[in-house]
């Protein structure tokens, strides 16, 4: 057998197993059965998170949202461009103080020399220098522009000013070109010219792409010349995306300031860019980036309330805050399942850490796995449970009930449930299911084990390998499950266990007794036949009444053409309070009126004459409060069980399996 290999980049969450779709479906089963809305149940699971069967905590959207909010508050305290402007003002004050000290010293030396001419010339010079600085203006940019043409008296002040300008130029470049910090650390004229050429070439490519023209230079030519500016980029969109994100973050940094502060900073940066002959190229590029990336919020404002930090670091923080804002929007949206595929894992990893990205990735894969395994369907109406999903819920519920039967003591005279073994052996096998008698089909089981683990000895068996022999049932039965859907069933918490019981027993009948007939009837004010696949999402209508008469009549109709043993399994938490009048309209009264009881008993007699057994499971009530069910048992010869909602499934399963035992 040929073996094919595939490779992909290792991911940080590859060390963790994917979430089991079976387990994920089990986690939402109770919510789904109670509320009848699969998408809402999955939304709540994804939002709240959960703990897997092996103890792993998978954080939900709510926890990740709190992480994002906490991280945003941390970032907001890390930078403040106004503080950086103030720091440059203070640096300029220090430089001018040094210059003033040098001028005072020069004036004093001239006065002490006794040379009147020297004193006059020096005095005029000092006054001219001071006047030049007073005329410079108040903003940081105006003061720097003035000092750039100023002849310093103090060499220390001049060196300090040159260092400040160099630092500011680096800060301005890093504000827009963070991805090229190594180059920005020491830009010489040749490198600045190359940076300008890169921006012009990129603008040209964006403009050509927008007009639908061939790129000149081509992207390959562009990367050959300027690829060191964009490590990892593979196409024009990568380059545009990186530059646009940074430019939008710079805009958010500007917008965090007051209008006056913003104007001062923009003037300062414009002056620095003009000095480096980059201003026109950058303005053209930013304009093109705005048009190429309209999906970015170019008008957003970052809330920066910390202390210190360069303009470049404030821009980085503003960029992170923008990503966090988008994450918060996704994580906080109402439809968690709908929004989950859109969450940017790289953004989660950058801002919340690799473990948070792992949680989101596992949730994303789990939601995909539910569809890939065929448990859910997606349509215009949203996510719905598939027929396979219904069977899976029923199978798990059945396994749980068998497990309860094995662990619980017998119910009075009930024998512990066992699976029917009568009938002729068939030459077929099927996968073993929890609760079944373990009569292994040896060759099929070994074949599965070898296919799973490969040839060689010893052959190690796993429960998934087990296949059991099939037996042809010698008796056929027909069962209708009649489930009370009155408002009290939901209010008392009885509906979910009843639905679980129906799904489990219908799954048992379809797999173990495939020749049997099974149907489901729901009854409240009136009765109606239900598809098994609709039971899981069934919800209670706010209609009053327990119309057992109509339920039995409909069940009798469904069983009329069936052969073999026929029974109606009634699950109810109250006595009959409604019936159908001669007109076909329902009539409700509480407490029940004589006519309701008489019409219901008349239907019991019809079922009895037709040979249909009625087994009634009465929930959460005392015998003295519900004598009518005992009257049904006396008339029909069926069985009556008084049970709690927790024991319902076990009672019904035990009785059903015991009654289906063959010879």
Secondary structure, 3 states (H helix, E strand, C coil): CCCCCCCCCCCHHHHCCCCCHHHHHHHHHHHHHHHCCHHHHHHHHHHHCEECCCCCEECCHHHHHHHHHHHHHHHHCCCCHHHHHHHHHHHHHHHHHHHHHHHHHHHHHHHHCCCHHHHHHHHHHHHHHHHHHHCCCCCHHHHHHHHHCCCCCCHHHHHHHHHHHHHHHHHHHHHHCHHHHHHHCCCCHHHHHHHHHHHHHHHHHHHHHHHCCCCCCCHHHHHHHHHHHCCCCCCHHHHHHHHHHHHHHHHHHHHCCCHHHHHHHHHHHHHHHHHCCCHHHHHHHHHHHHHHCCCCCCCCCCCCCCCCCCHHHHHHHHHHHHHHHHHHHHHHCCCHHHHHCCCCHHHHHHHHCHHHHHHHHHHHHHHHHHHHCCCEEEECCEEEECHHHHHHHHHHHHHHHHHHHHHCCCCCCCCCCCCCCCCEEEEEEEECCCCCCCCECHHHHHHHHHHHHCCCCCCCCCHHHCEEEEEECCCCEEEEEEEECCHHHHHCCCHHHHHHHHHHHHHHHHHHCCCCEEEEEEECCCEEEECHHHHCCCCCCCCCCCCHHHHHHHHHHHHCCCCCEEEEEEEECCCCCEEECCCCCEEECCCCCHHHHHHHHHHHHHHHHCCEEEEEEEECCCHHHCHHHHHHHHHHCCCEEEECHHHHHHHHHHHHHHHCCCC
